[in-house]
Amino acid sequence: MKKWHAFPHSSTDYDYAGDKLDEAWENLHLGDKEPFPADSALQDAWRSFHRGDFQQAVERADALGLAGHAVANKATGIYATYLEDDLKRKTALFQTAIERAEKAIRECPDDSNSHYFHAFNLGRYSQSISVVKALKQGVGGKIFKSLQRAIEIEPEHAEAHTAAGMYHAEIIDKVGKLIGGMTYGASEAKALEHFETALAITPEAPIANIEYANGLYLLYGDRELDKVTDLYVKASELTARDAMEKLDIESALAELE
């Protein structure tokens, strides 16, 4: 595997060695509801993820087989979204995560994160090749199905609610309310409901605020610019709890420049 780009910040504040990981786990995983792993090797994979060593997280996770699917797919998706600047490699990374998630769905059908990270990486893949092109490939239906299943298994899965909100908003933005509703089940009301649910569960999660802002802009443009800006500002002022949130906050700051 070609060496991935390094996390471009100090990881000192995100070192969850020893018992620190267990103590911080609930806050770190309030958004994805991933249970604390009993396996020490899987704990180490998550430690690598949280401090921003995404490639090591994937390598450690893959060494455990499908037991490590959640951390491997989260690390791959976050790295590809924020740190991989080569489009060909970015899409290849998303495809690798999608394939891993499909295997996890077959083997762990009642694991909410097998479905969520399938949808998450499909969504990021869609954005990397263009949402319209992805819709023509039938990706939209797969995302919708996986998000529905993730939320059915875990109704408090904030990250799945955020992704569902973006699904509805992006569909409406690209094909309009009528076709979006008839063909893809997209709804403005459902988009807002999912965003609000995610924010209620994880008000301190940068991504819940950022994606709500992005979704509002897709749905309403400049008409909701004040609220969009407020959400970006809130996200930018939050304290990152791990490397992923640091990258999320940076993206919010970039929107405000």
N, C-alpha and C positions, 0 to 999 in steps of 0.2 A: 504494500500500500504506500503510495506516495505520501511524503510527509505533509501534514496539514499545517496551515498557518497557525501561529501561536496566538493565544488570547493576549490582546494588546494592552493589558493592564496588570497591575500587581494583583496576585491572587491571595495575598496574605489575609485579607479580611474574609476570605471564603474558604478557609482551611477548617474542615470539619473532621479533624483527626480524632480517633478514639471515641469516647462517649459523646463528643460534641455533635456528632451526626444524629444520634438518637434524640438528644435533647432539642435539636433544632428541626427535626424531621417534620413535625406537624405544620410548622410555619412554612418550611421550604416546599411542602407538597400539598398545601391547602388547595392549590389550583388543579392538580391532577389526581389527587386522592390515591396516589400510589402507596401501598402498605409498606411499612418498614421491613426490609428483608432480613431474614434470620441468617442467611448465608453471608459469611464475612467477606468472601470474594466479591459478591454482588454489592455489599456495602462499599467496598473499595472502588468499584466501578462508579457508583454514585458520588463518592468523594471526588473522584477525578472530574466528573461532570460539573459538580458545583463549584470547583475551583477553576474551571475553564480549560482543563486539559481534555478537550473533547475527543481527540483521536485515541488517547489512552483509555478513555471511558468506553469507547466502542470496542477496542481490542479486548479489554478486560471482560466486557459483557458478552462478546461473541465467543469467547473461550468457554463460557458457561452454557452455550447453546441458547435455546429459546427462553430459558429462565431469565436471560438478560435483555429480552426484546425491548422493554420499555426504556431503559436507560440508553441502549444502543440507538433506538429510533429517535429519542428526544435529543441526544447529543448530535446525531447526524443532521437532524432537521435544523437545530439551532445554529450549528456550525455553517451549514450550507446557506442558511438565510443571511447570516451576518458577516461571516468571515471569508467565504469562498467567492472570489471575484471573477473566476473563469466560468462563463455560462455553461459550457459543455460539461465541466466537472461538477458544477452545481446541480444540473439536472440529473447527472449520473448518480450523485449522492442521494438525491430524493428518490430516484428509482430503486436504489439499493434498499433504502428504508421501507419503501412501499412493499417490495418483495418480502422483506423480513416480517413486516406487519401482516401480510397475507398468510404467511406460514403460522404466525402467532394466532391469528383468528381461527385457523383450522384446528390448532392444537389447544388453544385456550379461549374457546368461544364465549366464556362467561367472565373474561377479564376485560373490564371497561377500557383499559389502556391499549389492549391489542387493537381495538376498534378506533379509539381516539387517535393514536399515532399513525394509523393507516390514513385516516381523514386528514390529519394535520399535514403529513408529508405529501399527500395527493394535492391538498390545497396550495402548498408552497410550490410544488411542481407545476401546477396550473398557472400560478402567477409568473413562474420563470419562463414559460413558453407562450403565455398569453391566455387569459381566461377563456376567450372566445374559441381559440384553437382547442383548448382542453375540453370545452363543452362538446365540440364536434367529435371528440374522441370518446365521449360517453363518461368522462370523469365526474361530471356533476352528480349523476345518480349514485355513483360509488361513494362520493363524499357524504352525500345526504344520508345514505343507508348506514354508513359507519358511525356518523355522528348521532343519528337516532338511536342506534344500538348502544353506544357508549353512555348516553344520557338515560336510556331505559335501565341499564345496569346500575349506573351511579348518578342519580338525579342531581346531586350536589357537585358534579364535575364542572367546575367553573371554566376551565380551559376549553372543554367541549362546548359549553354554552357560548363562549366568546367566538369560537370557530363557527358555530352554527349561525350566530349573528352575522358574521362576515360572509358566510355562504349566501344567506338571503340577500344581503346588501349588494354583493358583487353580481349576483344573477340579475337583480333588478337594474343595476347600473348598466350592465352589458346588453340585456335584451328587452328591458322594460317590464313594467308591472304585469301587463296582460299575458305576454308570452312566458314571462318568468313564473307567474302563478300557474298557468295552465300546463306548461311543459315540465317545470322543475319544482313546483310546489313552493316557490319563493313568495314571501310576504313581508311587506314593510312592518306590519304589526309584530310579526314573529321575530324579525330582526331586532327590533327594539326590546322585545320581551327577553330574548336571550342575552343581549348586552346588559340589561338591567339586572338580570339574575346573576350573571357572572360578577358584576360590580358589587352586588349585595353580599356575595359569598367571599370575594377577595378584593375589598376596597383598596388594600395597600399593594396590590399586584400591578406593576407598571403596564403589563400587557393588556389587562382588562380595561384600563383607561385609554391606552393607545388605540386598541382595535375598536373600541366604542367610538372614538374620535374619527378613525378612518371610515367606519361604517356610516356614521352620520354624514360625513362629507360625500360619500358615494350616493347616499339617498337624497340629500338636500343641497349639496354644494354650498355656496356662500350664504345661503339663508340661515344656516346653523353655525356660521363661522365662529361666533362668540363662544358657543358651547364646545365646539371642536377645539378651539384654542385653550379654553379652560381645562379640558381633559388632558391635553398635551402638557400644559403647565403643571398640573397635578402630578402627572407621571414623571416629569423631569425633576420634581422636588422630592420624590420618594427616595428612601435609602435602599440601595440594592442589598439583597440578602445572599446573592450568589452571582456567578459570572453571567448567567443568562439574564438576570435582571439588570445587571450593569449594561449589557448590550442593548436591552430594551430601552433603558433610560437614555442611552446615547442616541437611539433612534428618535426618541421624543424631542431631545434637544436639537437634533438636526432639522426636525420639522419646524421648530420655532425660530430658526436662523433667518 
